[in-house]
Amino acid sequence: MNHHDNDNNLNNYNDEKHSESTNTPASKHDMTNHYTGSGYNNFYGNRQQKPKTFRYFIVLLIGVFLGSAISLSLTYYYLPQMLTMRGVRSFDGQPIKIEAQQDLTVYSAVARKAMPSVVGITTVTLQRDAFFGTQRKIPSLGTGVIVDERGYILTNSHVVGDGNVEEIMAILYDGEKVPAEVIWNDRSLDLAVIKVEGTGLPVAELGDSDKLEVGEIAIAIGNPLGLNFERTITQGIVSGLNRTIPLDGNETIENLVQTDASINPGNSGGPLLNAQGQVIGINTAKIRSGEGLGFAIPINTAKPIVDQIIEKGEFTRVYLGIRGVNIDVFESITGVNLQADQGVYIAEILADSPADKAGLRSGDVIIKIQGNEVKAMGSLQRELYKYRPGDKVNVTVLRNGKEETYEIVFAND
């Protein structure tokens, strides 16, 4: 049989199979072939493409794993540095202190503690016109701090017009305005105590200004530039200690605390506070010719006065019985060298005074009281405020170039 015959036979066989398929019921196998004719071929066609799609999926999966591995590696390598830059932890993983945030917490805590005891003080002073001779009312504003729950308030003498005012009002923390009166004031110290009627008022905690160190935190609270900015808090440091600034004429105010916390008109009489919220000074002045040069009266200067007023309702200054002048003023006027760098020259001793009875003389230079240096009249008065009538103290003077000490018993002023 040749090849052609084979083809004919094959064609005949196919024709017969076709005829059978159209005339006889389809078997299960035939039905399967019938329904999967072209679909079966397509299915196998898709199966021929599956290996390529699977390879794409594998490549994508590997890429995802590689990207994740690289990201994790970079995070592991740089995360400590990133955390360190943000102040969360140190490079070696050890926690560190965030000083700036801690300081902010300190300022907020001090404000919450001290603010209720800070009051605004408004005054009306009568001032005579030099040209027309008429009087006019001059309003002013300052700050004070409550030192006793019965309404005693510490402030500056100049805030209350050195005691010469027509009207004083205190503005409490809740906004209530109450009238006040001057109980005591001293211009040379620039301190005053006023009183309002009340009970259970919030009292400030007083610190110890003798323990102050340059560089520690200083926080001021006051009413700068008017009531629109009442109870403003400013922060800085203690910039210096034992500062002296001039007042009018030949007077000076001494032993001041210097701070760079912003102090402006209206801050006068307000508290200067430490990091514990304790009053360490009473803000008094700012040098206008420079920035960051504010001054406060050390609270220890005011403590004896405040204590006595709280105890007795009034203050009695002890009596020494001299008329004195700063030695630099005496030397500049007379041209006489007193052989002393600082102190108070006794120009006159009053008869039967404690100084007279103790043996002090005109021409002596007072240089110490109870071992504490007396630099000028201001520091002498501050020392005298520490004592009460009947107290005994040692007073050291320079006489004829030699130091001599005398015991003095203070009397009432």
C-alpha positions in Angstrom: 0.0 0.0 0.0 1.4 3.3 -1.0 1.3 6.5 0.9 -1.6 7.8 -1.2 -3.7 4.8 -0.4 -3.0 5.3 3.3 -4.2 8.8 3.0 -7.4 7.7 1.3 -8.1 5.1 3.9 -7.5 7.6 6.7 -9.9 10.0 5.1 -12.5 7.3 4.7 -12.0 6.3 8.3 -12.5 9.9 9.4 -15.7 10.2 7.3 -17.0 7.1 8.9 -16.2 8.3 12.4 -17.9 11.6 11.6 -21.0 9.8 10.3 -21.1 7.7 13.5 -20.7 10.7 15.7 -23.7 12.4 14.1 -26.0 9.3 14.2 -25.1 7.7 17.5 -25.4 9.1 21.1 -22.3 10.6 22.4 -20.4 8.8 25.1 -19.1 10.5 28.2 -15.7 10.7 26.6 -17.1 12.1 23.5 -19.1 14.7 25.4 -15.9 15.8 27.1 -14.1 16.2 23.8 -17.1 18.1 22.4 -17.4 20.6 25.1 -13.6 21.2 25.4 -12.9 21.4 21.7 -11.6 24.9 21.3 -11.6 25.5 25.0 -9.3 22.6 25.6 -6.9 24.0 23.1 -7.1 27.4 24.8 -6.5 25.9 28.2 -3.4 24.3 27.0 -2.4 27.5 25.3 -2.7 29.3 28.7 -0.7 26.6 30.4 2.0 27.2 27.8 2.1 30.9 29.0 2.0 30.1 32.8 5.7 29.6 33.3 6.4 33.1 32.1 3.8 34.7 34.5 5.1 32.6 37.4 8.6 33.8 36.7 7.4 37.4 36.9 5.7 36.7 40.2 8.9 35.2 41.6 11.0 38.2 40.5 8.5 40.6 42.0 8.5 38.7 45.3 12.2 38.6 45.4 12.3 42.4 44.8 9.9 43.0 47.7 12.0 40.9 50.0 15.2 42.7 48.9 13.6 46.2 49.3 12.4 45.3 52.8 15.8 43.9 53.8 17.5 47.1 52.6 15.0 49.3 54.4 15.4 47.4 57.6 19.1 47.6 57.3 19.1 51.3 56.8 16.7 51.8 59.7 18.8 49.7 62.0 21.9 51.6 61.0 20.6 55.2 61.2 17.8 54.9 63.8 20.2 55.5 66.8 21.5 58.7 65.2 18.1 59.9 64.3 16.8 59.4 67.9 19.9 61.1 69.3 19.3 64.1 67.1 15.8 64.4 68.3 16.9 64.1 71.9 15.1 60.8 72.6 18.1 58.7 73.4 21.9 58.8 73.1 23.8 57.1 70.3 24.7 54.2 72.4 21.1 53.6 73.4 21.3 55.1 76.9 18.6 57.7 77.8 19.6 61.3 78.2 18.0 64.3 79.8 16.3 66.9 77.7 17.2 70.1 79.5 15.1 72.5 77.4 11.9 70.5 78.0 12.7 70.1 81.7 13.2 73.9 82.0 9.9 74.6 80.3 8.3 72.3 82.8 10.0 74.2 85.6 8.7 77.5 84.3 5.1 76.2 84.0 5.3 74.7 87.5 6.7 78.0 89.0 3.9 80.0 87.3 1.2 77.7 88.6 2.6 77.9 92.1 3.4 81.6 92.4 0.9 83.3 90.1 -2.1 83.3 92.6 0.0 85.3 95.1 0.9 88.0 92.6 -1.3 91.2 92.6 -1.5 94.2 90.5 -1.2 97.6 92.3 -2.8 100.7 90.9 -2.2 104.1 92.5 -3.3 107.7 92.0 -0.8 110.4 93.1 -1.4 114.1 93.3 1.3 116.1 91.5 1.5 119.9 91.6 2.1 121.6 88.3 5.3 123.7 88.6 4.1 126.3 86.2 0.4 126.8 87.0 0.6 125.6 90.6 -2.4 123.3 90.2 -2.6 119.7 91.2 -3.4 116.8 88.9 -4.0 113.1 89.4 -1.3 110.8 88.1 -2.2 107.2 87.8 0.5 104.5 87.9 0.7 100.7 87.9 3.0 98.2 89.7 3.1 94.7 91.1 3.1 93.2 94.5 3.3 89.8 96.2 1.2 88.5 99.1 3.3 87.5 102.1 0.6 86.9 104.6 -2.9 85.4 104.2 -4.4 88.3 106.1 -3.6 90.7 103.2 -0.1 91.9 103.7 1.6 92.6 100.4 5.2 93.4 99.7 6.1 95.8 96.9 8.4 98.7 96.0 8.3 102.0 97.8 8.3 103.9 94.5 5.2 101.8 93.4 3.2 103.5 96.2 4.7 106.9 95.7 7.0 106.5 98.7 3.9 106.6 100.8 2.5 109.8 99.2 -0.6 108.6 97.3 -4.2 109.5 97.2 -5.5 106.0 96.4 -4.2 102.5 96.2 -6.0 99.5 94.8 -4.8 95.9 94.7 -6.0 93.6 91.8 -6.2 90.0 93.1 -5.6 86.8 91.1 -9.4 86.4 90.5 -9.7 89.9 89.2 -11.2 91.5 92.3 -10.1 95.0 93.0 -9.8 95.9 96.7 -8.6 99.1 98.4 -5.2 99.0 100.2 -3.3 101.2 102.6 0.5 101.7 103.1 1.7 100.1 106.4 5.4 100.8 105.9 7.8 102.0 103.3 11.5 103.0 103.0 12.7 104.9 100.0 16.4 104.0 100.5 15.5 100.3 100.4 12.8 100.8 97.8 10.5 98.5 99.8 7.0 98.9 101.1 4.3 96.8 102.7 0.6 97.5 102.0 -2.4 95.8 103.3 -5.9 94.8 102.0 -8.8 93.4 104.0 -9.1 89.7 103.5 -8.5 86.2 105.0 -7.1 83.1 103.5 -5.4 84.8 100.6 -2.7 82.8 98.7 0.7 83.4 100.1 4.0 83.3 98.3 6.8 81.1 99.7 9.9 83.1 100.5 13.3 81.7 99.7 16.9 82.4 100.9 18.6 85.0 98.8 21.9 84.5 100.7 22.2 81.1 99.0 21.9 82.5 95.5 24.5 81.6 92.9 25.2 83.3 89.6 23.8 81.2 86.7 20.8 79.7 88.4 17.3 80.1 87.1 15.5 83.4 87.7 11.8 83.9 86.8 10.0 87.3 87.1 6.2 87.9 87.2 4.7 91.3 86.8 2.4 93.7 84.9 4.7 95.2 82.2 3.4 98.2 80.3 -0.1 98.1 81.7 -2.9 95.7 82.6 -3.2 94.5 79.0 -0.1 92.4 79.8 -0.9 91.6 83.5 0.8 88.7 85.1 3.4 88.3 82.4 6.1 85.7 83.2 9.7 86.2 81.9 12.6 83.9 82.5 16.4 84.2 82.7 19.2 83.6 85.1 20.9 85.3 88.1 23.4 87.4 86.2 25.2 88.9 89.2 25.1 89.5 93.0 25.8 92.5 95.3 25.2 95.1 92.6 24.9 98.8 93.3 22.9 101.3 91.3 22.5 105.0 91.8 19.3 106.7 92.9 18.6 110.4 92.9 21.5 112.7 94.1 24.2 110.9 96.1 22.0 108.0 97.1 22.5 104.5 96.0 20.7 101.2 96.4 23.0 98.3 97.1 23.3 94.5 97.4 21.0 94.0 94.5 20.5 90.8 92.5 21.1 91.3 88.8 19.1 89.2 86.3 18.5 89.1 82.5 14.9 88.2 83.0 13.0 90.9 81.2 11.8 93.7 83.7 9.8 96.6 82.4 7.7 99.4 83.9 4.9 97.8 85.8 7.1 94.8 86.8 8.3 96.8 89.8 7.4 95.3 93.1 6.8 91.8 91.6 8.6 88.7 92.7 11.8 87.3 91.3 11.6 83.5 91.8 13.9 80.5 91.8 13.3 77.1 90.2 11.3 76.0 93.3 8.9 78.9 92.9 10.3 80.7 96.0 10.6 84.5 96.1 14.3 85.4 96.1 13.9 89.1 95.3 11.5 92.0 94.7 12.0 93.5 91.2 12.9 97.1 91.4 14.7 98.6 88.4 16.0 98.2 84.9 19.0 100.0 83.3 17.4 101.6 80.3 20.8 102.1 78.5 21.3 98.3 78.2 19.3 95.1 77.5 19.1 92.3 80.0 20.1 94.4 83.0 17.3 94.1 85.6 17.7 94.3 89.4 15.9 92.9 92.4 16.1 93.6 96.1 17.2 90.3 97.9 14.3 88.9 99.8 16.4 88.4 102.9 16.5 92.2 103.2 12.8 92.3 103.5 12.3 89.2 105.7 12.9 90.8 109.1 10.5 93.7 108.2 7.8 91.3 106.9 8.2 89.1 109.9 7.7 91.9 112.4 4.8 93.4 110.5 3.1 90.0 110.3 3.7 89.5 114.0 2.8 92.9 115.3 0.9 94.5 112.5 3.5 97.3 112.3 7.2 97.8 111.9 9.5 99.6 114.4 12.9 100.5 113.2 15.7 100.4 115.7 17.5 103.6 116.6 21.3 104.0 116.4 21.6 107.7 116.9 24.1 109.0 114.3 24.1 111.2 111.3 26.3 109.7 108.7 27.4 109.9 105.0 29.1 107.6 102.6 32.9 107.9 102.8 33.3 108.6 99.1 31.0 111.5 99.4 32.8 112.9 102.4 36.2 112.5 100.7 35.0 114.2 97.5 33.6 117.2 99.5 36.4 117.6 102.0 39.4 116.2 100.2 40.3 114.2 103.3 41.5 110.7 102.9 39.8 108.4 105.5 42.0 105.4 104.7 39.0 103.2 104.1 37.7 101.8 100.9 34.1 101.6 102.1 31.9 102.4 105.1 29.8 105.2 106.7 31.5 108.3 108.1 29.9 109.5 111.4 29.4 113.2 111.1 27.4 113.6 114.3 26.5 111.5 117.4 23.1 112.3 118.9 23.1 112.8 122.7 21.9 109.9 124.9 21.5 107.7 121.8 22.7 104.0 121.7 25.7 105.1 119.7 26.6 107.7 122.3 26.2 105.3 125.2 28.3 102.7 123.5 31.2 105.1 123.0 31.1 105.9 119.3 32.5 109.3 118.2 32.2 111.8 115.4 34.9 111.0 112.8 34.6 107.2 113.3 33.9 105.2 110.2 31.5 102.3 110.6 32.7 99.3 108.6 30.9 96.3 110.2 27.9 95.4 112.2 27.9 91.9 113.8 30.7 91.0 111.4 28.8 92.0 108.3 30.4 94.6 106.0 28.9 98.1 105.9 29.7 99.6 102.5 27.5 102.7 102.6 24.4 104.2 104.2 22.1 101.7 102.4 23.9 98.7 103.7 23.9 100.2 107.2 20.2 100.6 107.1 19.7 97.1 105.8 21.7 95.8 108.7 19.7 97.8 111.2 16.4 96.4 109.8 17.5 92.9 111.0 17.3 93.9 114.6 14.6 94.9 117.1 14.7 97.2 120.1 16.7 95.6 123.0 19.0 93.6 120.7 22.7 93.7 121.4 25.2 93.9 118.5 28.9 94.5 117.9 29.7 97.5 115.8 33.2 97.8 114.3 34.6 101.2 113.4 37.8 102.6 112.0 39.3 105.2 114.3 42.6 106.8 113.6 43.4 104.0 111.2 42.7 101.2 113.6 39.7 98.9 114.0 37.8 99.0 117.2 34.6 97.2 118.3 31.8 98.4 120.5 28.7 96.7 121.9 25.5 98.6 121.2 22.0 98.0 122.7 19.4 99.2 120.2 16.5 101.4 121.3 13.2 102.3 119.6 13.4 104.7 116.7 
